[in-house]
Amino acid sequence: MAGQPTLYNLFFRNNFVMLGSVFATAFGLSMTFDLGSQRLWDNMNRGRQWKDIKSKYIEAGAEDDDE
């Protein structure tokens, strides 16, 4: 409990600093959650997304144009 006065003096004593800390933390957690969710989605759906199979269709379309 010795760290509470230090935490209060650093972040919560001044309203501007507290709001900045809250917004910065929310932004950081949001970015972390979004990146983690995107990575999980990509790993679960590897090989089934357009970015994974696009080259097959582009190559197939280029072969059809040559004929």
C-alpha positions, 0 to 999 in steps of 0.5 A: 500500500506504500505505492498508493500516494505515489500513484495518486501524485503521478496520475490522479492529482491533476485532472489533465494528467489523469484524463491523458493517462486514461485515454492513452491506456484505453488507446493502447489496450484497444490497439493491443486487443485489435492486433491480437484479435486480427492475429488470432483470426488470421491463424484460425483462417490461414489458407482460406482468406483472399490474401492467401489464395489471391495469387492462384486466381491471378495466375489462373486469370493470366493463363486464360488471357494468354490463350 
